[in-house]
């Protein structure tokens, strides 16, 4: 068995963020993690909604009033956007699990597609929901 040397060896250093050239696949990876965390927060918001519903009409009306306010709508739009992006980027990851989409051009194209489609889907939902009878 090999003995550990008494002097510590220098560990390799990771490049600093400022050294990396930002690209869309890096942004998609970071956004995927952020949207996952946002969806966790959305789950707590959903639990708060269910709790307000269980406590009766007055707490429920207050909670719905909070969600109907401008900050509430911004949060709900953000959660809609997060859900669609996390879904679209999750499909990219599913393709990767099958060994597809690893070429740099394909990875860039699918990252842009996930970003654009998620934004378009979120906007479409917020435009079509009032037309379908939503608030």
C-alpha positions as CSV (number, residue, x, y, z in Angstrom):
1,X,0.0,0.0,0.0
2,X,1.3,3.4,-0.9
3,X,2.0,5.9,1.9
4,X,0.6,9.4,1.6
5,X,3.3,11.9,1.1
6,X,3.9,14.3,4.0
7,X,3.8,17.4,1.8
8,X,0.3,18.3,0.5
9,X,0.1,18.4,-3.2
10,X,-1.3,21.4,-5.0
11,X,-5.0,20.9,-5.9
12,X,-6.1,22.0,-9.4
13,X,-7.9,25.3,-9.4
14,X,-11.3,25.8,-11.1
15,X,-11.5,28.8,-13.4
16,X,-13.2,31.8,-11.9
17,X,-16.6,32.8,-13.3
18,X,-15.1,35.9,-14.8
19,X,-12.8,33.7,-17.0
20,X,-15.5,31.7,-18.5
21,X,-17.2,33.0,-21.7
22,X,-20.9,32.9,-21.0
23,X,-22.9,30.9,-23.4
24,X,-26.5,29.8,-23.7
25,X,-26.0,26.3,-22.4
26,X,-24.4,27.6,-19.3
27,X,-27.3,30.0,-18.8
28,X,-29.8,27.2,-19.4
29,X,-28.1,25.0,-16.8
30,X,-28.2,27.8,-14.2
31,X,-31.8,28.7,-15.1
32,X,-32.8,25.1,-14.8
33,X,-31.5,25.0,-11.2
34,X,-33.1,28.4,-10.4
35,X,-36.5,27.4,-11.8
36,X,-36.4,24.2,-9.8
37,X,-35.9,26.2,-6.6
38,X,-38.7,28.6,-7.7
39,X,-41.0,25.7,-8.2
40,X,-40.3,24.6,-4.7
41,X,-41.3,28.1,-3.5
42,X,-44.4,27.7,-5.7
43,X,-45.3,24.5,-3.9
44,X,-45.3,26.4,-0.6
45,X,-47.5,29.1,-2.2
46,X,-49.9,26.3,-3.3
47,X,-49.9,25.0,0.3
48,X,-50.7,28.5,1.5
49,X,-53.6,28.6,-1.0
50,X,-54.9,25.3,0.3
51,X,-54.6,26.4,3.9
52,X,-56.5,29.6,3.2
53,X,-59.2,27.6,1.5
54,X,-59.4,25.3,4.5
55,X,-59.7,28.2,7.0
56,X,-62.7,29.6,5.4
57,X,-64.0,32.4,3.0
58,X,-62.4,35.4,4.7
59,X,-58.8,34.0,4.7
60,X,-59.3,32.7,1.2
61,X,-60.5,36.0,0.0
62,X,-57.5,37.7,1.5
63,X,-55.1,35.2,0.0
64,X,-56.8,35.6,-3.4
65,X,-56.7,39.3,-3.1
66,X,-52.9,39.1,-2.5
67,X,-52.5,36.9,-5.5
68,X,-54.6,39.3,-7.6
69,X,-52.4,42.3,-6.7
70,X,-49.6,43.4,-9.0
71,X,-46.8,41.8,-7.0
72,X,-48.9,38.6,-6.7
73,X,-49.4,38.5,-10.5
74,X,-45.7,39.0,-11.1
75,X,-44.9,36.1,-8.8
76,X,-47.6,33.9,-10.5
77,X,-46.2,34.8,-14.0
78,X,-42.7,34.0,-12.8
79,X,-43.9,30.6,-11.5
80,X,-45.7,30.0,-14.9
81,X,-42.5,30.9,-16.7
82,X,-40.4,28.7,-14.3
83,X,-42.7,25.7,-14.8
84,X,-42.6,25.9,-18.6
85,X,-38.8,26.4,-18.7
86,X,-38.2,23.6,-16.3
87,X,-40.4,21.3,-18.4
88,X,-38.7,22.3,-21.7
89,X,-35.2,22.0,-20.3
90,X,-36.2,18.8,-18.6
91,X,-37.0,17.4,-22.1
92,X,-33.5,18.4,-23.2
93,X,-32.1,16.4,-20.3
94,X,-34.3,13.5,-21.3
95,X,-32.9,13.6,-24.8
96,X,-29.4,13.7,-23.3
97,X,-30.3,10.5,-21.3
98,X,-30.8,8.8,-24.6
99,X,-27.5,10.1,-25.9
100,X,-28.9,12.8,-28.2
101,X,-28.2,16.5,-28.5
102,X,-24.6,16.6,-27.2
103,X,-23.1,18.4,-30.2
104,X,-22.4,22.0,-29.3
105,X,-24.6,23.4,-32.1
106,X,-27.5,21.1,-31.1
107,X,-27.1,21.9,-27.4
108,X,-27.1,25.7,-28.1
109,X,-30.1,25.4,-30.4
110,X,-32.1,23.3,-27.9
111,X,-31.2,25.7,-25.1
112,X,-32.5,28.7,-27.1
113,X,-35.5,26.7,-28.0
114,X,-36.3,25.9,-24.3
115,X,-35.9,29.6,-23.4
116,X,-38.0,31.0,-26.3
117,X,-40.7,28.3,-26.0
118,X,-41.1,28.7,-22.3
119,X,-41.4,32.5,-22.6
120,X,-44.0,32.1,-25.4
121,X,-46.0,29.5,-23.5
122,X,-46.1,31.6,-20.3
123,X,-47.2,34.7,-22.2
124,X,-49.8,32.6,-24.1
125,X,-51.2,31.2,-20.9
126,X,-51.5,34.7,-19.4
127,X,-53.2,36.0,-22.5
128,X,-55.5,33.1,-23.1
129,X,-56.5,32.4,-19.4
130,X,-58.7,35.6,-19.1
131,X,-60.3,34.8,-22.4
132,X,-61.2,31.4,-21.1
133,X,-62.8,32.8,-18.0
134,X,-59.8,32.9,-15.7
135,X,-58.9,36.1,-13.7
